[in-house]
Amino acid sequence: QVRLVESGGGLGPPGGSLRLSCAASGIIFSFYAMGWYRQAPGKERELVATITTDTTTNYADSVKDRFTISRDNIKNTVYLQMDSLKPEDAAVYYCNAHPLMKYLGPDYWGQGTQVAVSS
């Protein structure tokens, strides 16, 4: 079965750094664009960053120039390097896999990893 397993969350101070990882299995990883989304209490889930199969990236304005998404197609893993953390970055972060060919099926989601930022 398909699994997306996030790790690397935790507590960091404002201005600090964390690196999130998402290990994928059960999919042909190179056929999927990957993304990170986050959801804070009382708020809707929002896009943080995405990376395509050819490593084109895009970012939410709120994290641009602070976060970096990358992928390793050998390890089937996508990363989110989070620098210059702000209190508003606190959320549960979810890994997403989006197929580039529709016949491959639906999007897949990980279970989430919590990021907390002290103030």
TORLUM-10455 format. One line per field, with one value per residue (C-alpha): x, y, z; chain; residue number from 1; residue in one letter. Coordinates in steps of 0.05 Angstrom, whole numbers, plus 5000, padded with zeros to 4 digits. Layout:
REM residues N
c1 = X:...
c2 = Y:...
c3 = Z:...
unit = A:...
pos = NUM:...
code = A:...
//
This chain:
REM residues 119
c1 = 5000:5019:5054:5079:5115:5135:5189:5232:5180:5191:5201:5244:5255:5237:5293:5313:5313:5282:5285:5225:5229:5176:5192:5146:5132:5081:5085:5131:5161:5189:5119:5093:5100:5111:5088:5084:5021:5006:4946:4945:4890:4826:4854:4847:4902:4947:5001:5072:5115:5114:5167:5154:5188:5238:5251:5213:5192:5140:5127:5073:5089:5091:5151:5186:5261:5257:5238:5269:5237:5279:5272:5316:5288:5336:5314:5241:5242:5222:5250:5230:5286:5254:5298:5282:5222:5166:5111:5060:5097:5071:5025:5019:5057:5032:5067:5030:5041:5007:5008:5029:4988:4915:4908:4957:4902:4890:4933:4963:4976:5020:4999:5030:5087:5078:5121:5120:5154:5163:5151
c2 = 5000:5073:5105:5175:5182:5250:5262:5318:5360:5388:5452:5509:5581:5640:5648:5575:5518:5450:5401:5357:5292:5252:5181:5152:5079:5043:5093:5105:5166:5198:5201:5246:5318:5326:5380:5404:5432:5455:5465:5506:5500:5534:5546:5512:5470:5512:5499:5511:5487:5440:5408:5375:5314:5359:5397:5460:5491:5540:5569:5604:5678:5669:5622:5646:5659:5621:5550:5504:5442:5388:5315:5254:5206:5151:5153:5168:5225:5298:5349:5416:5458:5510:5569:5634:5604:5648:5634:5632:5573:5529:5476:5404:5394:5343:5311:5305:5264:5287:5243:5275:5225:5222:5147:5135:5153:5202:5247:5215:5246:5231:5229:5296:5319:5375:5438:5484:5552:5587:5662
c3 = 5000:4993:5052:5062:5128:5154:5206:5233:5268:5337:5375:5351:5373:5329:5280:5286:5236:5226:5168:5153:5114:5079:5057:5004:4988:4945:4888:4830:4863:4801:4770:4827:4843:4917:4965:5036:5066:5136:5181:5244:5297:5273:5203:5136:5107:5063:5012:5035:4977:4918:4874:4807:4778:4742:4808:4791:4857:4882:4950:4989:4997:5072:5068:5006:5018:5085:5066:5014:4985:4953:4932:4925:4873:4894:4967:4949:4998:4997:5046:5073:5101:5146:5165:5202:5236:5257:5308:5252:5222:5279:5249:5231:5166:5116:5057:4991:4929:4865:4803:4739:4699:4718:4708:4765:4814:4870:4912:4974:5042:5101:5173:5190:5235:5285:5285:5345:5349:5414:5421
unit = A:A:A:A:A:A:A:A:A:A:A:A:A:A:A:A:A:A:A:A:A:A:A:A:A:A:A:A:A:A:A:A:A:A:A:A:A:A:A:A:A:A:A:A:A:A:A:A:A:A:A:A:A:A:A:A:A:A:A:A:A:A:A:A:A:A:A:A:A:A:A:A:A:A:A:A:A:A:A:A:A:A:A:A:A:A:A:A:A:A:A:A:A:A:A:A:A:A:A:A:A:A:A:A:A:A:A:A:A:A:A:A:A:A:A:A:A:A:A
pos = 1:2:3:4:5:6:7:8:9:10:11:12:13:14:15:16:17:18:19:20:21:22:23:24:25:26:27:28:29:30:31:32:33:34:35:36:37:38:39:40:41:42:43:44:45:46:47:48:49:50:51:52:53:54:55:56:57:58:59:60:61:62:63:64:65:66:67:68:69:70:71:72:73:74:75:76:77:78:79:80:81:82:83:84:85:86:87:88:89:90:91:92:93:94:95:96:97:98:99:100:101:102:103:104:105:106:107:108:109:110:111:112:113:114:115:116:117:118:119
code = Q:V:R:L:V:E:S:G:G:G:L:G:P:P:G:G:S:L:R:L:S:C:A:A:S:G:I:I:F:S:F:Y:A:M:G:W:Y:R:Q:A:P:G:K:E:R:E:L:V:A:T:I:T:T:D:T:T:T:N:Y:A:D:S:V:K:D:R:F:T:I:S:R:D:N:I:K:N:T:V:Y:L:Q:M:D:S:L:K:P:E:D:A:A:V:Y:Y:C:N:A:H:P:L:M:K:Y:L:G:P:D:Y:W:G:Q:G:T:Q:V:A:V:S:S
//
